[in-house]
Amino acid sequence: MAYGSRMSLWGSKAFFQRQSLVRDSFDKAPDICVEIISSGNSDAEMRQKTALYLRQGAREAWLVDLEGNCRFFTEDGEQGKTGFGAPVSVGVH
């Protein structure tokens, strides 16, 4: 299964300069890809998306569930925390 859906994208100034924003798609994923898991997402779908983001150049993929729990993934598998050195807190209302 391939994913090619449109999504919101935030990137650092350096990321956008590397990608030259003259087009509406990118050859590489941003450094961090965050996926909000909904009740309709399967575990298999989330594994596929995480693998795709990492294969496309993301340094980390984060999965956030509806309760605010975060899971962090790199090419080495699931990590206990983000490697970017910043605390991550998700508020759920």
PyMOL Python script that loads the backbone (N, CA, C, O; Angstrom):
from pymol import cmd

cmd.read_pdbstr("""\
ATOM      1  N   MET A   1       0.837  -1.166   0.000  1.00  0.00           N
ATOM      2  CA  MET A   1       0.000   0.000   0.000  1.00  0.00           C
ATOM      3  C   MET A   1       0.885   1.233   0.000  1.00  0.00           C
ATOM      4  O   MET A   1       1.868   1.294   0.739  1.00  0.00           O
ATOM      5  N   ALA A   2       0.556   2.179  -0.794  1.00  0.00           N
ATOM      6  CA  ALA A   2       1.336   3.420  -0.856  1.00  0.00           C
ATOM      7  C   ALA A   2       0.476   4.570  -0.366  1.00  0.00           C
ATOM      8  O   ALA A   2      -0.735   4.599  -0.586  1.00  0.00           O
ATOM      9  N   TYR A   3       1.107   5.498   0.289  1.00  0.00           N
ATOM     10  CA  TYR A   3       0.399   6.668   0.792  1.00  0.00           C
ATOM     11  C   TYR A   3       0.858   7.881   0.021  1.00  0.00           C
ATOM     12  O   TYR A   3       2.057   8.099  -0.151  1.00  0.00           O
ATOM     13  N   GLY A   4      -0.071   8.656  -0.434  1.00  0.00           N
ATOM     14  CA  GLY A   4       0.270   9.873  -1.154  1.00  0.00           C
ATOM     15  C   GLY A   4      -0.704  10.985  -0.816  1.00  0.00           C
ATOM     16  O   GLY A   4      -0.927  11.895  -1.614  1.00  0.00           O
ATOM     17  N   SER A   5      -1.281  10.904   0.372  1.00  0.00           N
ATOM     18  CA  SER A   5      -2.292  11.889   0.737  1.00  0.00           C
ATOM     19  C   SER A   5      -1.670  13.248   1.001  1.00  0.00           C
ATOM     20  O   SER A   5      -0.494  13.353   1.352  1.00  0.00           O
ATOM     21  N   ARG A   6      -2.472  14.281   0.829  1.00  0.00           N
ATOM     22  CA  ARG A   6      -2.021  15.635   1.127  1.00  0.00           C
ATOM     23  C   ARG A   6      -2.086  15.813   2.632  1.00  0.00           C
ATOM     24  O   ARG A   6      -2.973  15.271   3.292  1.00  0.00           O
ATOM     25  N   MET A   7      -1.158  16.564   3.167  1.00  0.00           N
ATOM     26  CA  MET A   7      -1.128  16.775   4.607  1.00  0.00           C
ATOM     27  C   MET A   7      -0.584  18.152   4.905  1.00  0.00           C
ATOM     28  O   MET A   7       0.016  18.798   4.047  1.00  0.00           O
ATOM     29  N   SER A   8      -0.799  18.593   6.125  1.00  0.00           N
ATOM     30  CA  SER A   8      -0.198  19.845   6.572  1.00  0.00           C
ATOM     31  C   SER A   8       1.271  19.587   6.839  1.00  0.00           C
ATOM     32  O   SER A   8       1.647  18.502   7.283  1.00  0.00           O
ATOM     33  N   LEU A   9       2.089  20.566   6.573  1.00  0.00           N
ATOM     34  CA  LEU A   9       3.524  20.376   6.736  1.00  0.00           C
ATOM     35  C   LEU A   9       4.128  21.587   7.407  1.00  0.00           C
ATOM     36  O   LEU A   9       3.927  22.720   6.970  1.00  0.00           O
ATOM     37  N   TRP A  10       4.863  21.343   8.461  1.00  0.00           N
ATOM     38  CA  TRP A  10       5.672  22.383   9.073  1.00  0.00           C
ATOM     39  C   TRP A  10       7.105  21.940   8.898  1.00  0.00           C
ATOM     40  O   TRP A  10       7.425  20.769   9.102  1.00  0.00           O
ATOM     41  N   GLY A  11       7.954  22.844   8.530  1.00  0.00           N
ATOM     42  CA  GLY A  11       9.376  22.531   8.399  1.00  0.00           C
ATOM     43  C   GLY A  11      10.211  23.730   8.767  1.00  0.00           C
ATOM     44  O   GLY A  11       9.750  24.871   8.716  1.00  0.00           O
ATOM     45  N   SER A  12      11.439  23.459   9.137  1.00  0.00           N
ATOM     46  CA  SER A  12      12.355  24.555   9.453  1.00  0.00           C
ATOM     47  C   SER A  12      12.670  25.325   8.173  1.00  0.00           C
ATOM     48  O   SER A  12      12.439  24.836   7.068  1.00  0.00           O
ATOM     49  N   LYS A  13      13.192  26.515   8.336  1.00  0.00           N
ATOM     50  CA  LYS A  13      13.583  27.324   7.179  1.00  0.00           C
ATOM     51  C   LYS A  13      14.596  26.559   6.323  1.00  0.00           C
ATOM     52  O   LYS A  13      14.537  26.601   5.094  1.00  0.00           O
ATOM     53  N   ALA A  14      15.527  25.857   6.985  1.00  0.00           N
ATOM     54  CA  ALA A  14      16.541  25.080   6.255  1.00  0.00           C
ATOM     55  C   ALA A  14      15.893  23.966   5.430  1.00  0.00           C
ATOM     56  O   ALA A  14      16.317  23.705   4.304  1.00  0.00           O
ATOM     57  N   PHE A  15      14.862  23.304   5.986  1.00  0.00           N
ATOM     58  CA  PHE A  15      14.176  22.243   5.248  1.00  0.00           C
ATOM     59  C   PHE A  15      13.562  22.804   3.969  1.00  0.00           C
ATOM     60  O   PHE A  15      13.744  22.239   2.891  1.00  0.00           O
ATOM     61  N   PHE A  16      12.830  23.923   4.090  1.00  0.00           N
ATOM     62  CA  PHE A  16      12.193  24.493   2.910  1.00  0.00           C
ATOM     63  C   PHE A  16      13.217  24.996   1.898  1.00  0.00           C
ATOM     64  O   PHE A  16      12.978  24.917   0.693  1.00  0.00           O
ATOM     65  N   GLN A  17      14.347  25.509   2.364  1.00  0.00           N
ATOM     66  CA  GLN A  17      15.399  25.937   1.440  1.00  0.00           C
ATOM     67  C   GLN A  17      15.969  24.736   0.691  1.00  0.00           C
ATOM     68  O   GLN A  17      16.221  24.817  -0.512  1.00  0.00           O
ATOM     69  N   ARG A  18      16.174  23.617   1.397  1.00  0.00           N
ATOM     70  CA  ARG A  18      16.689  22.405   0.738  1.00  0.00           C
ATOM     71  C   ARG A  18      15.692  21.882  -0.292  1.00  0.00           C
ATOM     72  O   ARG A  18      16.092  21.367  -1.336  1.00  0.00           O
ATOM     73  N   GLN A  19      14.409  22.009  -0.009  1.00  0.00           N
ATOM     74  CA  GLN A  19      13.376  21.473  -0.895  1.00  0.00           C
ATOM     75  C   GLN A  19      12.972  22.457  -1.987  1.00  0.00           C
ATOM     76  O   GLN A  19      12.233  22.083  -2.897  1.00  0.00           O
ATOM     77  N   SER A  20      13.429  23.683  -1.922  1.00  0.00           N
ATOM     78  CA  SER A  20      13.056  24.780  -2.828  1.00  0.00           C
ATOM     79  C   SER A  20      11.556  24.760  -3.129  1.00  0.00           C
ATOM     80  O   SER A  20      11.087  24.028  -4.000  1.00  0.00           O
ATOM     81  N   LEU A  21      10.842  25.562  -2.402  1.00  0.00           N
ATOM     82  CA  LEU A  21       9.378  25.564  -2.422  1.00  0.00           C
ATOM     83  C   LEU A  21       8.763  26.064  -3.723  1.00  0.00           C
ATOM     84  O   LEU A  21       7.833  26.870  -3.693  1.00  0.00           O
ATOM     85  N   VAL A  22       9.258  25.606  -4.847  1.00  0.00           N
ATOM     86  CA  VAL A  22       8.688  26.019  -6.121  1.00  0.00           C
ATOM     87  C   VAL A  22       7.628  25.018  -6.565  1.00  0.00           C
ATOM     88  O   VAL A  22       6.945  25.249  -7.563  1.00  0.00           O
ATOM     89  N   ARG A  23       7.486  23.958  -5.874  1.00  0.00           N
ATOM     90  CA  ARG A  23       6.522  22.923  -6.247  1.00  0.00           C
ATOM     91  C   ARG A  23       5.634  22.606  -5.046  1.00  0.00           C
ATOM     92  O   ARG A  23       5.876  23.088  -3.940  1.00  0.00           O
ATOM     93  N   ASP A  24       4.613  21.798  -5.273  1.00  0.00           N
ATOM     94  CA  ASP A  24       3.694  21.497  -4.182  1.00  0.00           C
ATOM     95  C   ASP A  24       3.897  20.112  -3.586  1.00  0.00           C
ATOM     96  O   ASP A  24       3.068  19.655  -2.799  1.00  0.00           O
ATOM     97  N   SER A  25       4.976  19.439  -3.942  1.00  0.00           N
ATOM     98  CA  SER A  25       5.297  18.156  -3.319  1.00  0.00           C
ATOM     99  C   SER A  25       6.794  18.119  -3.044  1.00  0.00           C
ATOM    100  O   SER A  25       7.566  18.889  -3.616  1.00  0.00           O
ATOM    101  N   PHE A  26       7.186  17.214  -2.164  1.00  0.00           N
ATOM    102  CA  PHE A  26       8.578  17.154  -1.728  1.00  0.00           C
ATOM    103  C   PHE A  26       9.153  15.769  -1.982  1.00  0.00           C
ATOM    104  O   PHE A  26       8.440  14.766  -1.929  1.00  0.00           O
ATOM    105  N   ASP A  27      10.453  15.728  -2.258  1.00  0.00           N
ATOM    106  CA  ASP A  27      11.138  14.462  -2.481  1.00  0.00           C
ATOM    107  C   ASP A  27      11.481  13.759  -1.175  1.00  0.00           C
ATOM    108  O   ASP A  27      11.652  12.540  -1.150  1.00  0.00           O
ATOM    109  N   LYS A  28      11.581  14.516  -0.101  1.00  0.00           N
ATOM    110  CA  LYS A  28      11.985  13.975   1.200  1.00  0.00           C
ATOM    111  C   LYS A  28      10.961  14.345   2.258  1.00  0.00           C
ATOM    112  O   LYS A  28      10.263  15.352   2.140  1.00  0.00           O
ATOM    113  N   ALA A  29      10.881  13.526   3.283  1.00  0.00           N
ATOM    114  CA  ALA A  29      10.024  13.840   4.433  1.00  0.00           C
ATOM    115  C   ALA A  29      10.732  14.870   5.310  1.00  0.00           C
ATOM    116  O   ALA A  29      11.958  14.974   5.266  1.00  0.00           O
ATOM    117  N   PRO A  30       9.977  15.635   6.108  1.00  0.00           N
ATOM    118  CA  PRO A  30      10.620  16.539   7.072  1.00  0.00           C
ATOM    119  C   PRO A  30      11.324  15.730   8.160  1.00  0.00           C
ATOM    120  O   PRO A  30      11.142  14.515   8.238  1.00  0.00           O
ATOM    121  N   ASP A  31      12.119  16.382   8.993  1.00  0.00           N
ATOM    122  CA  ASP A  31      12.870  15.679  10.041  1.00  0.00           C
ATOM    123  C   ASP A  31      11.962  14.904  10.985  1.00  0.00           C
ATOM    124  O   ASP A  31      12.296  13.788  11.385  1.00  0.00           O
ATOM    125  N   ILE A  32      10.821  15.479  11.346  1.00  0.00           N
ATOM    126  CA  ILE A  32       9.868  14.824  12.248  1.00  0.00           C
ATOM    127  C   ILE A  32       8.517  14.736  11.547  1.00  0.00           C
ATOM    128  O   ILE A  32       8.007  15.735  11.038  1.00  0.00           O
ATOM    129  N   CYS A  33       7.944  13.543  11.523  1.00  0.00           N
ATOM    130  CA  CYS A  33       6.584  13.348  11.016  1.00  0.00           C
ATOM    131  C   CYS A  33       5.713  12.937  12.195  1.00  0.00           C
ATOM    132  O   CYS A  33       6.045  11.995  12.915  1.00  0.00           O
ATOM    133  N   VAL A  34       4.606  13.637  12.396  1.00  0.00           N
ATOM    134  CA  VAL A  34       3.702  13.352  13.507  1.00  0.00           C
ATOM    135  C   VAL A  34       2.377  12.869  12.940  1.00  0.00           C
ATOM    136  O   VAL A  34       1.773  13.532  12.096  1.00  0.00           O
ATOM    137  N   GLU A  35       1.938  11.733  13.399  1.00  0.00           N
ATOM    138  CA  GLU A  35       0.679  11.144  12.949  1.00  0.00           C
ATOM    139  C   GLU A  35      -0.253  11.059  14.156  1.00  0.00           C
ATOM    140  O   GLU A  35       0.096  10.462  15.174  1.00  0.00           O
ATOM    141  N   ILE A  36      -1.435  11.654  14.042  1.00  0.00           N
ATOM    142  CA  ILE A  36      -2.452  11.554  15.086  1.00  0.00           C
ATOM    143  C   ILE A  36      -3.293  10.325  14.772  1.00  0.00           C
ATOM    144  O   ILE A  36      -3.900  10.235  13.705  1.00  0.00           O
ATOM    145  N   ILE A  37      -3.324   9.383  15.703  1.00  0.00           N
ATOM    146  CA  ILE A  37      -4.027   8.121  15.483  1.00  0.00           C
ATOM    147  C   ILE A  37      -5.497   8.297  15.838  1.00  0.00           C
ATOM    148  O   ILE A  37      -5.830   8.716  16.947  1.00  0.00           O
ATOM    149  N   SER A  38      -6.365   7.980  14.902  1.00  0.00           N
ATOM    150  CA  SER A  38      -7.802   8.019  15.175  1.00  0.00           C
ATOM    151  C   SER A  38      -8.306   6.593  15.373  1.00  0.00           C
ATOM    152  O   SER A  38      -7.581   5.626  15.139  1.00  0.00           O
ATOM    153  N   SER A  39      -9.543   6.481  15.802  1.00  0.00           N
ATOM    154  CA  SER A  39     -10.103   5.148  16.053  1.00  0.00           C
ATOM    155  C   SER A  39     -10.184   4.316  14.775  1.00  0.00           C
ATOM    156  O   SER A  39     -10.265   3.090  14.848  1.00  0.00           O
ATOM    157  N   GLY A  40     -10.163   4.953  13.619  1.00  0.00           N
ATOM    158  CA  GLY A  40     -10.230   4.229  12.355  1.00  0.00           C
ATOM    159  C   GLY A  40      -8.894   3.724  11.836  1.00  0.00           C
ATOM    160  O   GLY A  40      -8.856   3.013  10.831  1.00  0.00           O
ATOM    161  N   ASN A  41      -7.790   4.079  12.501  1.00  0.00           N
ATOM    162  CA  ASN A  41      -6.462   3.645  12.060  1.00  0.00           C
ATOM    163  C   ASN A  41      -6.112   2.287  12.656  1.00  0.00           C
ATOM    164  O   ASN A  41      -6.274   2.072  13.858  1.00  0.00           O
ATOM    165  N   SER A  42      -5.637   1.379  11.824  1.00  0.00           N
ATOM    166  CA  SER A  42      -5.202   0.065  12.312  1.00  0.00           C
ATOM    167  C   SER A  42      -3.721   0.111  12.675  1.00  0.00           C
ATOM    168  O   SER A  42      -2.988   0.997  12.235  1.00  0.00           O
ATOM    169  N   ASP A  43      -3.290  -0.859  13.488  1.00  0.00           N
ATOM    170  CA  ASP A  43      -1.865  -0.960  13.827  1.00  0.00           C
ATOM    171  C   ASP A  43      -1.031  -1.153  12.567  1.00  0.00           C
ATOM    172  O   ASP A  43       0.041  -0.563  12.431  1.00  0.00           O
ATOM    173  N   ALA A  44      -1.522  -1.983  11.644  1.00  0.00           N
ATOM    174  CA  ALA A  44      -0.780  -2.238  10.403  1.00  0.00           C
ATOM    175  C   ALA A  44      -0.616  -0.949   9.597  1.00  0.00           C
ATOM    176  O   ALA A  44       0.456  -0.694   9.048  1.00  0.00           O
ATOM    177  N   GLU A  45      -1.665  -0.142   9.523  1.00  0.00           N
ATOM    178  CA  GLU A  45      -1.597   1.130   8.792  1.00  0.00           C
ATOM    179  C   GLU A  45      -0.564   2.060   9.424  1.00  0.00           C
ATOM    180  O   GLU A  45       0.205   2.707   8.713  1.00  0.00           O
ATOM    181  N   MET A  46      -0.543   2.130  10.748  1.00  0.00           N
ATOM    182  CA  MET A  46       0.409   3.005  11.438  1.00  0.00           C
ATOM    183  C   MET A  46       1.845   2.512  11.251  1.00  0.00           C
ATOM    184  O   MET A  46       2.758   3.324  11.100  1.00  0.00           O
ATOM    185  N   ARG A  47       2.058   1.202  11.259  1.00  0.00           N
ATOM    186  CA  ARG A  47       3.402   0.653  10.994  1.00  0.00           C
ATOM    187  C   ARG A  47       3.849   1.009   9.581  1.00  0.00           C
ATOM    188  O   ARG A  47       5.003   1.383   9.370  1.00  0.00           O
ATOM    189  N   GLN A  48       2.942   0.893   8.611  1.00  0.00           N
ATOM    190  CA  GLN A  48       3.275   1.218   7.222  1.00  0.00           C
ATOM    191  C   GLN A  48       3.608   2.696   7.062  1.00  0.00           C
ATOM    192  O   GLN A  48       4.584   3.044   6.397  1.00  0.00           O
ATOM    193  N   LYS A  49       2.812   3.558   7.662  1.00  0.00           N
ATOM    194  CA  LYS A  49       3.063   4.995   7.547  1.00  0.00           C
ATOM    195  C   LYS A  49       4.381   5.376   8.214  1.00  0.00           C
ATOM    196  O   LYS A  49       5.159   6.154   7.662  1.00  0.00           O
ATOM    197  N   THR A  50       4.627   4.827   9.402  1.00  0.00           N
ATOM    198  CA  THR A  50       5.877   5.119  10.110  1.00  0.00           C
ATOM    199  C   THR A  50       7.072   4.687   9.269  1.00  0.00           C
ATOM    200  O   THR A  50       8.035   5.440   9.127  1.00  0.00           O
ATOM    201  N   ALA A  51       7.016   3.484   8.712  1.00  0.00           N
ATOM    202  CA  ALA A  51       8.107   2.987   7.868  1.00  0.00           C
ATOM    203  C   ALA A  51       8.289   3.875   6.641  1.00  0.00           C
ATOM    204  O   ALA A  51       9.420   4.152   6.241  1.00  0.00           O
ATOM    205  N   LEU A  52       7.193   4.320   6.044  1.00  0.00           N
ATOM    206  CA  LEU A  52       7.266   5.188   4.867  1.00  0.00           C
ATOM    207  C   LEU A  52       7.944   6.508   5.206  1.00  0.00           C
ATOM    208  O   LEU A  52       8.829   6.950   4.474  1.00  0.00           O
ATOM    209  N   TYR A  53       7.541   7.146   6.306  1.00  0.00           N
ATOM    210  CA  TYR A  53       8.148   8.421   6.695  1.00  0.00           C
ATOM    211  C   TYR A  53       9.653   8.267   6.886  1.00  0.00           C
ATOM    212  O   TYR A  53      10.432   9.095   6.414  1.00  0.00           O
ATOM    213  N   LEU A  54      10.059   7.209   7.576  1.00  0.00           N
ATOM    214  CA  LEU A  54      11.489   6.997   7.838  1.00  0.00           C
ATOM    215  C   LEU A  54      12.239   6.685   6.546  1.00  0.00           C
ATOM    216  O   LEU A  54      13.352   7.169   6.340  1.00  0.00           O
ATOM    217  N   ARG A  55      11.638   5.885   5.682  1.00  0.00           N
ATOM    218  CA  ARG A  55      12.263   5.557   4.395  1.00  0.00           C
ATOM    219  C   ARG A  55      12.438   6.805   3.535  1.00  0.00           C
ATOM    220  O   ARG A  55      13.393   6.900   2.764  1.00  0.00           O
ATOM    221  N   GLN A  56      11.528   7.751   3.665  1.00  0.00           N
ATOM    222  CA  GLN A  56      11.578   8.976   2.872  1.00  0.00           C
ATOM    223  C   GLN A  56      12.447  10.057   3.506  1.00  0.00           C
ATOM    224  O   GLN A  56      12.462  11.191   3.028  1.00  0.00           O
ATOM    225  N   GLY A  57      13.170   9.726   4.575  1.00  0.00           N
ATOM    226  CA  GLY A  57      14.147  10.659   5.119  1.00  0.00           C
ATOM    227  C   GLY A  57      13.837  11.293   6.458  1.00  0.00           C
ATOM    228  O   GLY A  57      14.654  12.058   6.971  1.00  0.00           O
ATOM    229  N   ALA A  58      12.679  10.999   7.046  1.00  0.00           N
ATOM    230  CA  ALA A  58      12.388  11.547   8.379  1.00  0.00           C
ATOM    231  C   ALA A  58      13.388  10.980   9.386  1.00  0.00           C
ATOM    232  O   ALA A  58      13.746   9.803   9.320  1.00  0.00           O
ATOM    233  N   ARG A  59      13.829  11.811  10.301  1.00  0.00           N
ATOM    234  CA  ARG A  59      14.717  11.334  11.365  1.00  0.00           C
ATOM    235  C   ARG A  59      13.914  10.661  12.467  1.00  0.00           C
ATOM    236  O   ARG A  59      14.404   9.746  13.129  1.00  0.00           O
ATOM    237  N   GLU A  60      12.676  11.115  12.665  1.00  0.00           N
ATOM    238  CA  GLU A  60      11.778  10.513  13.648  1.00  0.00           C
ATOM    239  C   GLU A  60      10.351  10.539  13.126  1.00  0.00           C
ATOM    240  O   GLU A  60       9.962  11.430  12.371  1.00  0.00           O
ATOM    241  N   ALA A  61       9.580   9.542  13.545  1.00  0.00           N
ATOM    242  CA  ALA A  61       8.134   9.527  13.321  1.00  0.00           C
ATOM    243  C   ALA A  61       7.480   9.391  14.689  1.00  0.00           C
ATOM    244  O   ALA A  61       7.846   8.523  15.482  1.00  0.00           O
ATOM    245  N   TRP A  62       6.514  10.254  14.954  1.00  0.00           N
ATOM    246  CA  TRP A  62       5.812  10.232  16.235  1.00  0.00           C
ATOM    247  C   TRP A  62       4.382   9.786  15.995  1.00  0.00           C
ATOM    248  O   TRP A  62       3.734  10.240  15.052  1.00  0.00           O
ATOM    249  N   LEU A  63       3.892   8.901  16.843  1.00  0.00           N
ATOM    250  CA  LEU A  63       2.489   8.508  16.821  1.00  0.00           C
ATOM    251  C   LEU A  63       1.851   9.024  18.098  1.00  0.00           C
ATOM    252  O   LEU A  63       2.337   8.747  19.194  1.00  0.00           O
ATOM    253  N   VAL A  64       0.772   9.768  17.962  1.00  0.00           N
ATOM    254  CA  VAL A  64       0.078  10.347  19.113  1.00  0.00           C
ATOM    255  C   VAL A  64      -1.356   9.836  19.099  1.00  0.00           C
ATOM    256  O   VAL A  64      -2.068   9.990  18.107  1.00  0.00           O
ATOM    257  N   ASP A  65      -1.778   9.220  20.220  1.00  0.00           N
ATOM    258  CA  ASP A  65      -3.154   8.722  20.263  1.00  0.00           C
ATOM    259  C   ASP A  65      -4.088   9.781  20.842  1.00  0.00           C
ATOM    260  O   ASP A  65      -3.647  10.850  21.263  1.00  0.00           O
ATOM    261  N   LEU A  66      -5.369   9.473  20.857  1.00  0.00           N
ATOM    262  CA  LEU A  66      -6.372  10.449  21.270  1.00  0.00           C
ATOM    263  C   LEU A  66      -6.321  10.768  22.763  1.00  0.00           C
ATOM    264  O   LEU A  66      -6.941  11.735  23.206  1.00  0.00           O
ATOM    265  N   GLU A  67      -5.590   9.971  23.544  1.00  0.00           N
ATOM    266  CA  GLU A  67      -5.402  10.258  24.970  1.00  0.00           C
ATOM    267  C   GLU A  67      -4.148  11.094  25.210  1.00  0.00           C
ATOM    268  O   GLU A  67      -3.869  11.473  26.347  1.00  0.00           O
ATOM    269  N   GLY A  68      -3.391  11.385  24.154  1.00  0.00           N
ATOM    270  CA  GLY A  68      -2.190  12.201  24.283  1.00  0.00           C
ATOM    271  C   GLY A  68      -0.913  11.413  24.497  1.00  0.00           C
ATOM    272  O   GLY A  68       0.140  12.010  24.718  1.00  0.00           O
ATOM    273  N   ASN A  69      -0.974  10.089  24.437  1.00  0.00           N
ATOM    274  CA  ASN A  69       0.232   9.267  24.574  1.00  0.00           C
ATOM    275  C   ASN A  69       1.053   9.345  23.294  1.00  0.00           C
ATOM    276  O   ASN A  69       0.509   9.258  22.193  1.00  0.00           O
ATOM    277  N   CYS A  70       2.363   9.510  23.444  1.00  0.00           N
ATOM    278  CA  CYS A  70       3.262   9.639  22.294  1.00  0.00           C
ATOM    279  C   CYS A  70       4.197   8.441  22.218  1.00  0.00           C
ATOM    280  O   CYS A  70       4.714   7.970  23.231  1.00  0.00           O
ATOM    281  N   ARG A  71       4.402   7.957  20.993  1.00  0.00           N
ATOM    282  CA  ARG A  71       5.401   6.917  20.729  1.00  0.00           C
ATOM    283  C   ARG A  71       6.350   7.485  19.682  1.00  0.00           C
ATOM    284  O   ARG A  71       5.923   8.157  18.743  1.00  0.00           O
ATOM    285  N   PHE A  72       7.637   7.210  19.850  1.00  0.00           N
ATOM    286  CA  PHE A  72       8.669   7.785  18.988  1.00  0.00           C
ATOM    287  C   PHE A  72       9.402   6.664  18.255  1.00  0.00           C
ATOM    288  O   PHE A  72       9.775   5.662  18.865  1.00  0.00           O
ATOM    289  N   PHE A  73       9.611   6.832  16.943  1.00  0.00           N
ATOM    290  CA  PHE A  73      10.271   5.818  16.127  1.00  0.00           C
ATOM    291  C   PHE A  73      11.404   6.439  15.321  1.00  0.00           C
ATOM    292  O   PHE A  73      11.294   7.561  14.828  1.00  0.00           O
ATOM    293  N   THR A  74      12.493   5.688  15.198  1.00  0.00           N
ATOM    294  CA  THR A  74      13.596   6.030  14.302  1.00  0.00           C
ATOM    295  C   THR A  74      13.868   4.799  13.443  1.00  0.00           C
ATOM    296  O   THR A  74      13.160   3.797  13.545  1.00  0.00           O
ATOM    297  N   GLU A  75      14.880   4.873  12.608  1.00  0.00           N
ATOM    298  CA  GLU A  75      15.252   3.698  11.809  1.00  0.00           C
ATOM    299  C   GLU A  75      15.627   2.514  12.689  1.00  0.00           C
ATOM    300  O   GLU A  75      15.573   1.369  12.239  1.00  0.00           O
ATOM    301  N   ASP A  76      16.011   2.775  13.949  1.00  0.00           N
ATOM    302  CA  ASP A  76      16.385   1.706  14.880  1.00  0.00           C
ATOM    303  C   ASP A  76      15.193   1.137  15.635  1.00  0.00           C
ATOM    304  O   ASP A  76      15.374   0.305  16.524  1.00  0.00           O
ATOM    305  N   GLY A  77      13.982   1.563  15.303  1.00  0.00           N
ATOM    306  CA  GLY A  77      12.787   1.054  15.970  1.00  0.00           C
ATOM    307  C   GLY A  77      12.208   2.057  16.955  1.00  0.00           C
ATOM    308  O   GLY A  77      12.519   3.247  16.912  1.00  0.00           O
ATOM    309  N   GLU A  78      11.355   1.551  17.847  1.00  0.00           N
ATOM    310  CA  GLU A  78      10.696   2.432  18.814  1.00  0.00           C
ATOM    311  C   GLU A  78      11.684   2.889  19.875  1.00  0.00           C
ATOM    312  O   GLU A  78      12.498   2.107  20.364  1.00  0.00           O
ATOM    313  N   GLN A  79      11.600   4.169  20.221  1.00  0.00           N
ATOM    314  CA  GLN A  79      12.484   4.781  21.210  1.00  0.00           C
ATOM    315  C   GLN A  79      11.652   5.201  22.425  1.00  0.00           C
ATOM    316  O   GLN A  79      10.440   5.387  22.319  1.00  0.00           O
ATOM    317  N   GLY A  80      12.303   5.348  23.567  1.00  0.00           N
ATOM    318  CA  GLY A  80      11.608   5.763  24.779  1.00  0.00           C
ATOM    319  C   GLY A  80      11.300   7.241  24.816  1.00  0.00           C
ATOM    320  O   GLY A  80      10.408   7.672  25.546  1.00  0.00           O
ATOM    321  N   LYS A  81      12.030   8.027  24.036  1.00  0.00           N
ATOM    322  CA  LYS A  81      11.821   9.478  23.998  1.00  0.00           C
ATOM    323  C   LYS A  81      12.342  10.003  22.672  1.00  0.00           C
ATOM    324  O   LYS A  81      13.007   9.284  21.926  1.00  0.00           O
ATOM    325  N   THR A  82      12.040  11.250  22.387  1.00  0.00           N
ATOM    326  CA  THR A  82      12.533  11.856  21.157  1.00  0.00           C
ATOM    327  C   THR A  82      14.036  12.084  21.255  1.00  0.00           C
ATOM    328  O   THR A  82      14.556  12.367  22.334  1.00  0.00           O
ATOM    329  N   GLY A  83      14.720  11.964  20.149  1.00  0.00           N
ATOM    330  CA  GLY A  83      16.156  12.205  20.106  1.00  0.00           C
ATOM    331  C   GLY A  83      16.504  13.669  19.899  1.00  0.00           C
ATOM    332  O   GLY A  83      17.684  14.016  19.838  1.00  0.00           O
ATOM    333  N   PHE A  84      15.503  14.533  19.790  1.00  0.00           N
ATOM    334  CA  PHE A  84      15.754  15.946  19.547  1.00  0.00           C
ATOM    335  C   PHE A  84      16.011  16.730  20.826  1.00  0.00           C
ATOM    336  O   PHE A  84      16.275  17.931  20.772  1.00  0.00           O
ATOM    337  N   GLY A  85      15.937  16.062  21.983  1.00  0.00           N
ATOM    338  CA  GLY A  85      16.309  16.703  23.235  1.00  0.00           C
ATOM    339  C   GLY A  85      15.287  17.652  23.817  1.00  0.00           C
ATOM    340  O   GLY A  85      15.601  18.391  24.751  1.00  0.00           O
ATOM    341  N   ALA A  86      14.095  17.654  23.304  1.00  0.00           N
ATOM    342  CA  ALA A  86      13.057  18.544  23.828  1.00  0.00           C
ATOM    343  C   ALA A  86      11.975  17.715  24.511  1.00  0.00           C
ATOM    344  O   ALA A  86      11.616  16.642  24.026  1.00  0.00           O
ATOM    345  N   PRO A  87      11.452  18.206  25.635  1.00  0.00           N
ATOM    346  CA  PRO A  87      10.342  17.476  26.263  1.00  0.00           C
ATOM    347  C   PRO A  87       9.098  17.573  25.383  1.00  0.00           C
ATOM    348  O   PRO A  87       8.849  18.607  24.763  1.00  0.00           O
ATOM    349  N   VAL A  88       8.333  16.512  25.330  1.00  0.00           N
ATOM    350  CA  VAL A  88       7.120  16.490  24.519  1.00  0.00           C
ATOM    351  C   VAL A  88       5.937  16.270  25.447  1.00  0.00           C
ATOM    352  O   VAL A  88       5.906  15.309  26.216  1.00  0.00           O
ATOM    353  N   SER A  89       4.975  17.158  25.368  1.00  0.00           N
ATOM    354  CA  SER A  89       3.767  17.052  26.178  1.00  0.00           C
ATOM    355  C   SER A  89       2.578  17.371  25.292  1.00  0.00           C
ATOM    356  O   SER A  89       2.567  18.380  24.587  1.00  0.00           O
ATOM    357  N   VAL A  90       1.587  16.512  25.332  1.00  0.00           N
ATOM    358  CA  VAL A  90       0.397  16.718  24.519  1.00  0.00           C
ATOM    359  C   VAL A  90      -0.786  16.895  25.458  1.00  0.00           C
ATOM    360  O   VAL A  90      -1.099  16.002  26.245  1.00  0.00           O
ATOM    361  N   GLY A  91      -1.432  18.032  25.375  1.00  0.00           N
ATOM    362  CA  GLY A  91      -2.620  18.271  26.183  1.00  0.00           C
ATOM    363  C   GLY A  91      -3.860  17.796  25.458  1.00  0.00           C
ATOM    364  O   GLY A  91      -4.043  18.084  24.276  1.00  0.00           O
ATOM    365  N   VAL A  92      -4.705  17.074  26.154  1.00  0.00           N
ATOM    366  CA  VAL A  92      -5.942  16.579  25.567  1.00  0.00           C
ATOM    367  C   VAL A  92      -7.097  17.247  26.294  1.00  0.00           C
ATOM    368  O   VAL A  92      -7.161  17.237  27.523  1.00  0.00           O
ATOM    369  N   HIS A  93      -8.003  17.826  25.527  1.00  0.00           N
ATOM    370  CA  HIS A  93      -9.151  18.535  26.130  1.00  0.00           C
ATOM    371  C   HIS A  93     -10.417  17.769  25.880  1.00  0.00           C
ATOM    372  O   HIS A  93     -11.490  18.196  26.305  1.00  0.00           O
TER     373      HIS A  93
END
""", "prot")
cmd.dss("prot")
cmd.show_as("cartoon", "prot")
cmd.util.cbc("prot")
cmd.orient("prot")
